[in-house]
Structure formats: structure tokens, C-alpha cells
């Protein structure tokens, strides 16, 4: 499990217990080598949007969790505070993030 920090330096770890800090970050389920996963990771990092990354090929618990949340096994899958976006690319991610009131510059 990896945590990625936003450009303002926040990782969701600034306050509260370890459990609540981890829960505050969106969870991105990925598969190494997946081109859509890499595209989404690059986009999130370039916009300074923090998230927690879970590799579903290396972590069977993460795969089971992703399957339970999304009803499928395709990656990437994003859990944004209980709202799920599954099997997507950046084109689908942008409007999803806007619906979650995430502000970013579109280039």
C-alpha cells in the first residue's frame, strides 16, 4: 500500500488516528503494467491529488476489497469516500472528480 502526497504536502496524515488518516485518502486499485492505471496515476500526481494506491495483483485482500466494492476485477478502480469509479481512463476520471468537488486545472 502506497500513499501519494498532494502538492500542498497533505497526505491525510496530519490529524487523527492512523485509521482515520488512512480512511481520508481516496483509494486507487491498480494492476502493474496496466496502461490505464499508469495514465490515471500520472494525471493524479500531475494535479497534486493525493490517494492511497493498492496493487490488486500483489495483494489478494486488495483484490477482494475491489471486487466487493465495484462488482468486478478490472483496474483501475477508484473509491472516493464510498463513490466508486471502475475500469476507467482519464476521460472518465475528470468528470467524476468534478462531481466530488475536486478542483484542478484542465490542460
N, C-alpha and C positions, 0 to 999 in steps of 0.2 A: 504494500500500500504506500503510495507516494502522495505527498501534499505539495501543491503548487501555489506559490505566493503571488498575490496580485501586485501590480506596480506600486501601490501605496504601502506595501510592506505587510499587509494583513494576510493572515493565513487562517483566521478563525480561532487562533490560539491565544488571543490577547486577554481573554477573560473567561471565568467559569471553570468548571471541572474539565478534565481531559475528555470525558464522554460528551459533554455538551459542546466543547470546542470542535471535536471531530464532526458532530452532527450538524454544525452550522455550515459546513462546506458542501457544495453540490458534489455528487459522486459521479464520476465518469468511468464506465466499464469499457475496457478496451481489449483488443487482441493484438499482440505484437505482429507487425507485418501487414496489418490492415491499412490500406491506403486512406480510407475514410477516417479512421481513428487518428492517423498522423495529421491529416488535414484539419480535423477538429482541434487537436492538441495545439497545433501551430496557431490556429485562429485564437483560441482562448488565451494562449500565452502572449500573443501579439497585442491583445486588447487588455491585458492585465486582469483577466477574470480568473480568480482563484478557484480551485477544485481539488478534490481528492481522486486519485487515479487508482483503479483496481484492475489488475490483469486477470481476466477470467480463464485464461489458458493455464496459468501457473497456480491459480488459487481456486480450488473446487468450491469452496464456500462462497466466493465472489460470483462464480458461475451460477450456483443455485440461487443466490440472492437476486441476481439479474433476471434469471428465468422467472422467479416468483413475482418480481415487480413488474416485468414487461410482458410476460407470457411467451417469450421467445428467446432464442440464443444468439441473435445477430448483434454485432457491435459496429459502431459504438452505441451505447445506451447511456443516457444521462438521467439521473434522478436529482431534480431540483426541488428540494423541500417537498417531496412526495408527488411532484408532477413529473411524469415520465415521457421522455422522447427516445424512441428506439429506432435503430437501423437508419441513421440519418447522415447527411453531409452538412457542410457549412450553409448551403442554401436553405435548408430546413431549420438549422440552428438559429440563424439570425432572427426570424420572426418569433421563434419560441422564446428567445432571451428577451426580446422586447415585451412579450406578454408577461414576463416575470419582472418587468420594470428594470431591467438591466440596461444601463446607459453605456453606449460605446459609439465610437466614430466609425462609420461605414466607409471603406475606401474602395 
